[in-house]
Every structure is written in structure tokens, then in C-alpha cells.
Amino acid sequence: MTQSPGFQIADRERVHRVLGRMARRVHAELGPDIRLVGILRRGAPIARELAGRLAELVGREVETGTLRLERYADDLTVIHDEPRLGEEDLPFEVEGARIVLVDDVIFTARTFLRALVHLDAAGAAEVHLAALCSRGPNEVPVHPGFVGLQVDVGEGNVVEVHAPPYEEEWGIHLLHRK
């Protein structure tokens, strides 16, 4: 599957403004006692950015961890029918924790659903969802409470988030699949 060059929806500065707005909302609605878990790949750097901004608001470090759920290859071809749980790096106790689960783009919501089930089974007290972009509509009834940008795009289009260290610069792009 190939993709056209498309166009940029958000540049570095806009992504940083969106992340700042998301952090302020998370803090206002959930307070300081939260942990962030980023879904690898691009949910992890987004979670780290949010944690840095939250740390400024609460005056202390906000713990972060990662989960790997595999469903798509980098070219967005489906490699598993359902997301499969891979490695995790959760340097804090999940049981009893209030967690914000972070990903780059929510589309089908299957990745969020699988991660939510995993964290619930591990005993998380609460799990809230945050996505930098939502391209809706979801295939399953899972909706993040914290969304940076709502991007309504047609069937053959792809929303692609660029996030260091995977790309040089932050950005959000709309690509058309051929």
C-alpha cells in the first residue's frame, strides 16, 4: 500500500500548543495523582511530553510507563486481527493507580480497548484515555476523554503523527492511501 505525500495538519508549534491544552485539561479534571501510560510507538513520546507539562503544573515528576500493542505494521497494513499485547515497561504499581492511557491516533479504538482491559485486569483504580488525534468514528464504543484534535477524514485517508525520536520533528499529517 502506498500513500500520497498529503499535507500537514499541524506543525511543531501547533502540536505543542495542543499538548499544553491537553495537559491543562487532564490536570483540571483529574488532579495531580495520576500516572501516564503511552502505547508504543508514538503514544509513548506523547505521554512523556504530557508528563513534562503536567509536572510543571503539579510541581513534581509525573510517572510514565509504556505498553506495546501490535496490530499494524508501520505502513498501516494489518498484521493481527486484534491488537496483541507485547512488552510493557510500567515502573510503578498499576494496582490502585489512576492512569491516563495515551496514544497518537484513535480510529477503530481496538488498541485502546485491549490496553484498557489489560490495565483493568492489573488492578488500575481508574483508566482515562487520551489521544492526540481522533479520526472517528470508532468501531468499538471506546472514546477518549482527552482529545487534542478531532480530524474528520474520508475513508481512504490516514492521519499520521510524527513524533521524535521516530521522526525529526513533531507534526500531524493527512495522507491518502493509494
C-alpha positions as CSV (number, residue, x, y, z in Angstrom):
1,M,0.0,0.0,0.0
2,T,1.4,3.4,-1.0
3,Q,0.5,6.8,0.3
4,S,0.5,10.2,-1.4
5,P,2.5,13.0,0.3
6,G,-0.7,14.6,1.6
7,F,-0.4,17.7,3.7
8,Q,0.4,18.9,7.2
9,I,-2.5,19.4,9.6
10,A,-0.3,20.6,12.4
11,D,3.3,21.8,12.6
12,R,5.6,21.5,15.7
13,E,4.3,24.7,17.3
14,R,0.6,23.7,16.9
15,V,1.3,20.2,18.3
16,H,3.0,21.8,21.3
17,R,0.0,24.1,21.9
18,V,-2.4,21.1,21.6
19,L,-0.3,19.1,24.1
20,G,-0.2,22.0,26.5
21,R,-4.0,22.3,26.3
22,M,-4.4,18.6,26.8
23,A,-2.2,18.7,29.9
24,R,-4.2,21.6,31.4
25,R,-7.4,19.7,30.9
26,V,-6.1,16.5,32.4
27,H,-4.8,18.4,35.4
28,A,-8.1,20.3,35.8
29,E,-10.2,17.2,35.6
30,L,-8.1,14.5,37.3
31,G,-5.7,16.4,39.6
32,P,-2.1,15.6,40.4
33,D,-2.4,11.9,41.5
34,I,-2.1,10.2,38.1
35,R,0.3,8.1,36.1
36,L,0.6,8.1,32.3
37,V,1.0,5.1,30.1
38,G,1.9,5.6,26.5
39,I,1.1,3.0,23.8
40,L,4.2,2.2,21.8
41,R,5.2,3.6,19.4
42,R,4.1,7.2,19.2
43,G,1.8,7.2,22.2
44,A,5.0,6.9,24.4
45,P,6.6,10.2,23.4
46,I,3.3,11.9,23.6
47,A,2.9,10.6,27.1
48,R,6.4,11.8,28.0
49,E,5.5,15.3,26.6
50,L,2.3,15.4,28.6
51,A,4.1,14.2,31.7
52,G,6.6,17.1,31.4
53,R,3.8,19.6,31.0
54,L,1.8,18.1,33.9
55,A,5.0,18.2,36.1
56,E,5.1,22.0,35.6
57,L,1.5,22.2,36.7
58,V,1.8,19.9,39.8
59,G,5.3,20.8,40.9
60,R,6.7,17.3,40.7
61,E,7.5,14.5,38.3
62,V,4.6,12.5,36.8
63,E,5.4,8.8,36.4
64,T,5.1,7.4,33.0
65,G,5.3,3.9,31.5
66,T,4.7,2.1,28.2
67,L,2.7,-0.7,26.7
68,R,3.3,-2.3,23.3
69,L,0.2,-3.4,21.5
70,E,0.7,-4.8,18.0
71,R,-1.9,-4.7,15.2
72,Y,-0.5,-2.6,12.4
73,A,2.9,-2.5,10.6
74,D,4.4,0.9,10.1
75,D,2.8,1.2,6.6
76,L,-0.6,0.6,8.4
77,T,-1.2,-2.9,6.9
78,V,-3.0,-5.1,9.4
79,I,-0.7,-7.8,10.8
80,H,-3.0,-9.1,13.6
81,D,-6.9,-9.2,13.5
82,E,-6.9,-7.9,17.1
83,P,-4.2,-6.0,19.0
84,R,-1.8,-8.2,20.7
85,L,-0.1,-7.3,24.0
86,G,3.7,-7.1,23.7
87,E,6.3,-5.8,26.1
88,E,5.5,-3.4,28.9
89,D,7.5,-1.0,31.0
90,L,5.5,0.1,33.9
91,P,7.9,1.4,36.6
92,F,5.1,1.9,39.1
93,E,2.4,-0.2,40.8
94,V,-0.6,-0.4,38.5
95,E,-2.9,-1.8,41.2
96,G,-4.9,1.1,42.7
97,A,-3.4,3.6,40.3
98,R,-5.2,6.3,38.4
99,I,-3.9,6.0,34.9
100,V,-4.2,8.1,31.7
101,L,-3.6,5.8,28.7
102,V,-2.1,7.8,25.8
103,D,-1.9,7.1,22.1
104,D,-1.3,9.1,19.0
105,V,-4.4,8.5,16.9
106,I,-7.7,6.7,17.7
107,F,-9.5,5.3,14.8
108,T,-11.0,1.8,15.4
109,A,-10.4,2.0,19.2
110,R,-9.4,-1.6,19.3
111,T,-5.9,-0.8,20.6
112,F,-7.3,1.4,23.4
113,L,-9.8,-1.4,24.3
114,R,-7.1,-4.1,24.5
115,A,-4.9,-1.8,26.7
116,L,-7.8,-0.8,28.9
117,V,-8.7,-4.4,29.5
118,H,-5.1,-5.2,30.4
119,L,-4.8,-2.3,32.8
120,D,-8.1,-3.1,34.4
121,A,-7.1,-6.7,34.9
122,A,-3.8,-5.4,36.5
123,G,-6.0,-3.6,39.1
124,A,-5.9,0.0,38.0
125,A,-8.4,2.0,40.0
126,E,-9.2,4.3,37.0
127,V,-8.2,4.4,33.4
128,H,-8.8,7.5,31.4
129,L,-8.0,7.7,27.7
130,A,-6.1,10.5,25.8
131,A,-5.4,10.7,22.1
132,L,-3.5,13.4,20.3
133,C,-5.9,12.9,17.3
134,S,-9.3,11.3,16.9
135,R,-10.3,10.5,13.4
136,G,-13.6,8.7,14.3
137,P,-15.9,7.0,14.1
138,N,-14.7,4.2,16.2
139,E,-15.6,0.5,15.6
140,V,-16.0,-0.2,19.3
141,P,-17.7,2.0,21.9
142,V,-14.5,3.4,23.4
143,H,-14.0,7.2,23.4
144,P,-11.1,9.1,24.9
145,G,-12.0,11.8,27.4
146,F,-9.0,13.9,26.3
147,V,-8.5,14.6,22.6
148,G,-6.1,17.1,21.2
149,L,-7.5,17.4,17.7
150,Q,-10.6,15.9,16.1
151,V,-9.7,15.2,12.4
152,D,-12.7,14.1,10.3
153,V,-11.2,12.5,7.2
154,G,-12.6,10.3,4.4
155,E,-12.3,6.5,4.1
156,G,-9.1,6.3,2.1
157,N,-7.1,8.8,4.3
158,V,-4.6,8.2,7.0
159,V,-3.8,10.6,9.9
160,E,-0.1,10.2,10.7
161,V,1.6,11.7,13.8
162,H,5.3,12.5,13.6
163,A,7.0,12.3,17.0
164,P,10.6,12.3,18.0
165,P,12.5,10.1,18.3
166,Y,10.8,8.3,15.4
167,E,10.8,11.4,13.2
168,E,12.9,14.6,13.4
169,E,10.0,17.0,14.2
170,W,6.6,16.9,15.8
171,G,3.7,17.1,13.3
172,I,0.4,15.8,12.2
173,H,-0.2,14.9,8.6
174,L,-3.1,13.7,6.4
175,L,-2.1,11.1,3.8
176,H,-4.2,9.5,1.1
177,R,-3.8,5.7,0.6
178,K,-3.4,4.5,-3.0
